[in-house]
Amino acid sequence: MAKKTDHGEVVVKPNVFMRIGLFIKQIIDELRKVVTPTRKQLFYWSLASFIFVVLLMVLVTLMDTGLGKLAFLVFG
């Protein structure tokens, strides 16, 4: 489908197959930029994630216990 711009130029939109091909080409180009982490980096990122999850579990447990006791004091 052709569209006119403000300057009177005609811009032709590529068909659906060309757009799909361009999309796949862009995906491949982006995947080539991906750098695989080293074993050491992967270990430390996994360890950091594990520690973060454990800290969140402790925080939620403490909040649940505290709010449960508060609710018991208020409502008997």
C-alpha positions in Angstrom: 0.0 0.0 0.0 1.5 3.3 -1.0 1.2 6.4 1.2 2.1 10.0 0.5 4.2 11.9 3.0 3.9 15.6 3.7 6.4 16.4 1.0 4.5 14.5 -1.6 6.9 11.5 -1.7 5.3 8.1 -2.1 6.4 5.5 0.4 5.7 1.9 -0.5 5.1 -0.5 2.5 6.7 -3.9 2.0 4.4 -6.9 1.7 3.8 -9.3 4.6 6.5 -11.8 3.5 9.2 -9.1 3.2 8.3 -7.8 6.7 8.5 -11.3 8.2 11.8 -11.9 6.5 13.1 -8.5 7.9 11.8 -9.5 11.3 13.7 -12.8 11.3 16.8 -11.1 10.0 16.7 -8.6 12.8 16.2 -11.4 15.4 19.3 -13.2 14.0 21.3 -10.0 14.1 20.3 -9.4 17.8 21.1 -13.0 18.7 24.6 -12.6 17.3 25.2 -9.8 19.9 24.4 -12.1 22.8 27.5 -13.0 24.9 27.4 -16.2 26.9 28.5 -15.7 30.5 31.6 -17.6 31.8 31.2 -20.4 34.3 32.4 -18.1 37.1 29.9 -15.3 36.1 27.1 -17.8 35.9 27.9 -19.2 39.4 28.0 -15.8 41.0 24.8 -14.6 39.3 23.1 -17.8 40.4 24.4 -17.4 44.0 23.2 -13.7 44.1 19.7 -14.8 42.9 19.6 -17.6 45.5 20.6 -15.2 48.3 18.0 -12.6 47.1 15.2 -15.2 47.1 16.2 -16.5 50.6 16.2 -12.9 51.9 12.8 -12.2 50.4 11.5 -15.5 52.0 12.7 -14.4 55.4 11.2 -10.9 55.0 7.8 -12.3 54.0 7.9 -14.9 56.8 8.6 -12.2 59.4 5.9 -9.9 58.0 3.4 -12.8 58.0 4.2 -13.8 61.5 4.2 -10.2 62.8 0.9 -9.3 61.1 -0.6 -12.6 62.2 0.3 -11.9 65.9 -1.0 -8.3 65.5 -4.3 -9.5 64.1 -4.6 -12.0 67.0 -4.0 -9.2 69.5 -6.5 -6.9 67.9 -9.3 -9.4 67.2 -8.6 -11.9 70.0 
